[in-house]
């Protein structure tokens, strides 16, 4: 049969795409498409479906694909078949979705998940946050998840055509300039992050 192409070996142990079960609208699960960036059995290793900085499960080219968000492009298929929207709460695995409160889960389940959204924009450097002493499931479950859930609830309650297009533009800007504070200026009334996250999320000090 021969060996797989070089790019396949670098991104997914012989596989280009990675399908993972995520929670969608009305709590229904669907298969989310991504370019493979981690070891095949990574959900059964380490921190499960939570990825931390310098995660040893990430494959050579995977780091670049994740940093540039190129690994998310196959989700255009999910948008085309109706599982997702361009903007909305990020679809999570059962493990990460269960870290949200019951109220947050019920609110998020009322809308289609998105390729990007407020939670994705604000937490664009989540893997960098989860490093060192903060690189634990406890920190994710007790600090990151509650605040991310509040952001997703905010967007669900403040959906509008203006915010939709603002989120698309902001997504492009923060991918190109990760330290941008545009989101805090453009989206009025976003929940204030806990003190442990303010610096990581580029929260403007003047807004404190």
For each residue, the residues with C-beta under 8 A, 3 or more apart:
1:
2:
3: 9
4: 8 9 14 15
5: 8 9
6: 9 10
7: 10 11 16 61
8: 4 5 11 12 14 15 16
9: 3 4 5 6 13 14
10: 6 7 59 60 61 62
11: 7 8 15 16 35 36 37 59 61 62 65
12: 8 15 16 17 18 35 36 37 38 40 59
13: 9 36 39 40 59
14: 4 8 9
15: 4 8 11 12 18 36 40
16: 7 8 11 12 35 36
17: 12 33 34 35 36 74
18: 12 15 33 34 35 36 37 38
19: 31 32 33 34
20: 31 32 34 43 49 93
21: 29 30 31 32 93 94
22: 29 30 31 32 91 92 93 113
23: 27 28 29 91 92 93 94 97 109 113
24: 27 28 29 30 83 84 91 112 113
25: 28 109 110 111 112 113
26: 109 110
27: 23 24 105 109
28: 23 24 25
29: 21 22 23 24 94
30: 21 22 24 78 83 91
31: 19 20 21 22
32: 19 20 21 22 75 78 83 84 91
33: 17 18 19 74 75 77 78
34: 17 18 19 20 37 71 72 74 75
35: 11 12 16 17 18 65 70 71 73 74
36: 11 12 13 15 16 17 18 40 59 62
37: 11 12 18 34 58 59 61 62 63 65 66 71
38: 12 18 42 51 55 57 58 59 62
39: 13 42 45 57 59
40: 12 13 15 36
41: 44 45
42: 38 39 45 46 57
43: 20 48 49 93
44: 41 48
45: 39 41 42 48 57
46: 42 52 55 56 57
47: 50 51 52 55 130 135 136 137 140
48: 43 44 45 95 137
49: 20 43 93 95 96
50: 47 95 96 130 137 140
51: 38 47 55 57 58 66 126 127 130
52: 46 47 55 127 130 131 135
53: 127 128 129 130 131 135
54: 131
55: 38 46 47 51 52 58 127
56: 46
57: 38 39 42 45 46 51
58: 37 38 51 55 62 63 66
59: 10 11 12 13 36 37 38 39 62
60: 10 63
61: 7 10 11 37 64 65
62: 10 11 36 37 38 58 59 65 66 71
63: 37 58 60 66 67
64: 61 67 68 70
65: 11 35 37 61 62 68 70 71
66: 37 51 58 62 63 69 71 127
67: 63 64
68: 64 65 175
69: 66 72 73 175
70: 35 64 65 73
71: 34 35 37 62 65 66 74
72: 34 69 75 115
73: 35 69 70 76
74: 17 33 34 35 71 77 78
75: 32 33 34 72 78 79 84 115
76: 73 79 80 115
77: 33 74 80 81
78: 30 32 33 74 75 81 83 84 115
79: 75 76 82 83 84 85 86 115
80: 76 77
81: 77 78
82: 79 112
83: 24 30 32 78 79 91 112 113
84: 24 32 75 78 79 88 91 112 113 114 115
85: 79 88 111 112 113 114 115
86: 79 114 115 116 164 168
87: 114 115 116 117 155 164 167 168
88: 84 85 111 112 113 114 117 155
89: 108 111 113 114 117 119 152 155 156
90: 113 114 116 117 119 120 152
91: 22 23 24 30 32 83 84 113 114
92: 22 23 95 96 97 100
93: 20 21 22 23 43 49 96 97
94: 21 23 29 97 98
95: 48 49 50 92 98 99
96: 49 50 92 93 99 140 145
97: 23 92 93 94 100 105
98: 94 95
99: 95 96 140 141 145
100: 92 97 104 105 108 145 146 149
101: 104 105 146 149
102: 105 106
103: 106 107
104: 100 101 107 108 149 150 152 153
105: 27 97 100 101 102 108 109
106: 102 103 109 110
107: 103 104 110 152 153 156 157
108: 89 100 104 105 111 113 149 152 153 156
109: 23 25 26 27 105 106
110: 25 26 106 107 156
111: 25 85 88 89 108 156 159
112: 24 25 82 83 84 85 88
113: 22 23 24 25 83 84 85 88 89 90 91 108 117
114: 84 85 86 87 88 89 90 91 117 120
115: 72 75 76 78 79 84 85 86 87
116: 86 87 90 120 121 167 168 171
117: 87 88 89 90 113 114 120 121 152 155 167
118: 121 122 151 152 154 155 167 183 187 190
119: 89 90 122 123 148 151 152 155
120: 90 114 116 117 123 124 171
121: 116 117 118 124 167 170 171 174 183
122: 118 119 148 151 183 190 193 201
123: 119 120 126 129 144 148 151 201
124: 120 121 174 175 178
125: 128 129 178 200 201
126: 51 123 129 130 144
127: 51 52 53 55 66 130 131
128: 53 125 131 200
129: 53 123 125 126 134 144 197 200
130: 47 50 51 52 53 126 127 134 135 136 139 140 144
131: 52 53 54 127 128 134 135
132: 135
133: 136 139
134: 129 130 131 139 143 196
135: 47 52 53 130 131 132 139
136: 47 130 133 139 140
137: 47 48 50 140 141
138: 141 142
139: 130 133 134 135 136 142 143 144
140: 47 50 96 99 130 136 137 143 144 145
141: 99 137 138 144 145
142: 138 139 145 146
143: 134 139 140 146 147 194 196 197
144: 123 126 129 130 139 140 141 147 148 197
145: 96 99 100 140 141 142 148 149
146: 100 101 142 143 149 150
147: 143 144 150 151 191 193 194 197
148: 119 122 123 144 145 151 152
149: 100 101 104 108 145 146 152 153
150: 104 146 147 153 154 191
151: 118 119 122 123 147 148 154 155 190 191
152: 89 90 104 107 108 117 118 119 148 149 155 156
153: 104 107 108 149 150 156 157
154: 118 150 151 157 158 189 190 191
155: 87 88 89 117 118 119 151 152 158 159 163 167
156: 89 107 108 110 111 152 153 159
157: 107 153 154
158: 154 155 163 187 189
159: 111 155 156 163 164
160: 163 164
161: 164 165
162: 165 166
163: 155 158 159 160 166 167 187
164: 86 87 159 160 161 167 168
165: 161 162 168 169
166: 162 163 169 170 186 187
167: 87 116 117 118 121 155 163 164 170 171
168: 86 87 116 164 165 171 172
169: 165 166 172 173
170: 121 166 167 173 174 180 182 183 186
171: 116 120 121 167 168 174 175
172: 168 169 175 176
173: 169 170 176 177 180 182
174: 121 124 170 171 177 178 180 182 183
175: 68 69 124 171 172 178
176: 172 173
177: 173 174 180
178: 124 125 174 175
179: 202
180: 170 173 174 177 183 202
181: 184 185 202 204
182: 170 173 174 185 186
183: 118 121 122 170 174 180 186 187 190
184: 181 187 190 202 203 204 207
185: 181 182 204
186: 166 170 182 183
187: 118 158 163 166 183 184 190
188:
189: 154 158
190: 118 122 151 154 183 184 187
191: 147 150 151 154
192: 203 208
193: 122 147 197 198 201 203
194: 143 147 197 198
195: 198
196: 134 143
197: 129 143 144 147 193 194 200 201 203
198: 193 194 195 201 203 208
199: 202 203
200: 125 128 129 197
201: 122 123 125 193 197 198
202: 179 180 181 184 199
203: 184 192 193 197 198 199 207 208
204: 181 184 185 207 208
205: 208
206:
207: 184 203 204
208: 192 198 203 204 205
